[in-house]
Amino acid sequence: MTKEFDALQRRFVHDTFGDIQCDTCARLRKGNECDAFPGGIPLEIVCGLHDHKKPYPGDGGLGYEPK
């Protein structure tokens, strides 16, 4: 995915679902990547359907960590 697409996706999700938990996480990298999901954060987490303070399959034990 391109950086532009990532930015549009995050804006859409924020405008649709509100605050994004990932934006306040110390593990967030760039775009839609974080330490737990270097290939892209699952939509369920980004959309707030799953609270990443709880384990999520494939996160390697790296949950939400406040900045």
C-alpha positions as CSV (number, residue, x, y, z in Angstrom):
1,M,0.0,0.0,0.0
2,T,1.1,3.5,-0.6
3,K,1.5,6.2,2.1
4,E,-1.3,8.2,0.5
5,F,-3.6,5.2,0.7
6,D,-2.7,4.6,4.4
7,A,-3.4,8.2,5.2
8,L,-6.8,8.1,3.5
9,Q,-7.7,4.9,5.2
10,R,-6.8,6.2,8.6
11,R,-8.7,9.4,7.9
12,F,-11.8,7.5,6.8
13,V,-11.7,5.2,9.8
14,H,-11.2,8.1,12.2
15,D,-14.1,10.1,10.6
16,T,-16.3,7.0,10.6
17,F,-15.5,5.4,14.0
18,G,-13.9,8.2,16.0
19,D,-10.7,8.1,17.9
20,I,-8.3,5.4,16.9
21,Q,-6.7,3.5,19.8
22,C,-3.5,3.0,17.7
23,D,-2.9,6.8,17.6
24,T,-2.1,6.9,21.3
25,C,0.0,3.6,21.3
26,A,3.7,3.7,21.8
27,R,4.1,0.8,19.4
28,L,2.7,2.7,16.4
29,R,5.2,3.1,13.6
30,K,4.2,4.7,10.3
31,G,1.0,4.5,8.3
32,N,-0.8,1.3,9.3
33,E,2.1,-0.5,10.9
34,C,3.1,-1.1,14.5
35,D,5.5,-3.4,16.5
36,A,2.8,-6.0,16.9
37,F,1.7,-5.9,13.2
38,P,4.6,-4.7,11.0
39,G,2.6,-5.9,7.9
40,G,-0.5,-3.8,8.8
41,I,-2.8,-3.4,11.8
42,P,-5.9,-5.5,11.5
43,L,-9.1,-3.6,10.6
44,E,-10.8,-4.9,13.8
45,I,-8.3,-3.1,15.9
46,V,-8.1,0.1,13.8
47,C,-12.0,0.3,13.7
48,G,-12.3,-0.2,17.5
49,L,-14.1,-3.5,17.2
50,H,-11.3,-5.1,19.3
51,D,-9.7,-3.4,22.3
52,H,-6.0,-4.1,21.8
53,K,-5.4,-4.0,25.6
54,K,-6.6,-7.6,25.2
55,P,-4.6,-10.2,23.2
56,Y,-5.3,-10.5,19.5
57,P,-4.2,-13.4,17.2
58,G,-0.8,-12.7,15.7
59,D,0.2,-9.8,17.9
60,G,3.1,-11.8,19.4
61,G,2.0,-10.7,22.9
62,L,2.5,-7.0,22.0
63,G,-0.7,-5.2,23.0
64,Y,-1.6,-1.6,23.4
65,E,1.0,0.5,25.3
66,P,0.1,4.1,26.0
67,K,2.6,6.7,24.8
